Amino acid sequence: MLLLLLRDDLGIGGVGREVALYEHWYGQFATGTFPPGDVTWQYPPGAGLVIMAPGILPSLTYFQAFVALALLADAVITLALARADSERLTHGAWFWVCGLPLLLHLPLARYDVQTTALAVLALLALNARSTAAHQFGGALAGIGAMVKVWPALALIGTPRGRTSREAWTAAVTAALALCATLALFFSESFGFLRQQGSRGVQIESLGGTALALARAAGVWPGRIEFRYGSFEYVGPYVSSIGHLALLLTVIAFGWLLLWRVRARRWTSATPLDAAFAAVLLFTATSRVISPQYMIWLLGLAAVCLTSRRTVMRPVALLLLPAAALSSLAYPVLYAEVLAGTASGLTVMVLRNGLLLAASLLAARRLWTSTVTAPPEPTG
């Protein structure tokens, strides 16, 4: 991964250019403001802490420090998973160690490994027995939500009652405290909301793949433009596809709430499985499925695999070819994806087909294991 990042000429090349954008933002944070009016800044205010973190290693260049911190976060995840695996015949750490390189050098040039570390540590803490661990896990999830929103879903499967109250209270407290602190010292802390609401349909999303197939068949006259930091489709029906994706996200959230109300059978793996299923559903229904989203899914799948009682093993296995196909799509064959060639379309259909299958399978297995499955015999 390091060698590929050093060369950075595989496929379309330039994977590390994102770090240069982070460095640009770092310079703006030094003036006491979040990027004002920058359409590429679409992250919650806590992301600023990750962007500023390389400053704690002044002896290194920004790029070197960023990669070093990404490797450190990777090591933290690996050690935490290995510790969770240590007393059981489980394979969470091995899944992470073998799965992450399938994304080639991308994980070292994005801040998603750091965000995934917060979610992984939160879930492992929530699975402990003590109140302090539940509060710690909740606080990590709350901080993670202020970095990239999705770690809040780590709390979706906390057992009803005291554990949920402890975790959610800590999460809300930590998130509000972080927001208040950043708003006190930086202006434009919530400017990201304007940019996020303007996002369209990215070419790598499920909706984007449908439009790509329609364009290849000659029944849709749209085009691709670089907008809001990514390549998006522009043309007829794109707005409708975007609204449909938002509707599906709302439906997925409603299904998760229904599951939580209806669930009757809770095991030690249920909080892990529920978090994994939730993030899968929100990823599959997103208007934007960037390749770095696979980092989140690999991390959560690895956490599930630390439990012998997980029902997500088949789902986790689907992620491995999906991750490999993601790195084929970007950066290896990205020019073909943009051009809509047969190879580019094939890679995207297969990758997104696997993600959709994994999402539906995860939802089904979560429901049947907790709602429809008979209770375990006692006595």
Disulfide bonds with the S-S distance in Angstrom:
none
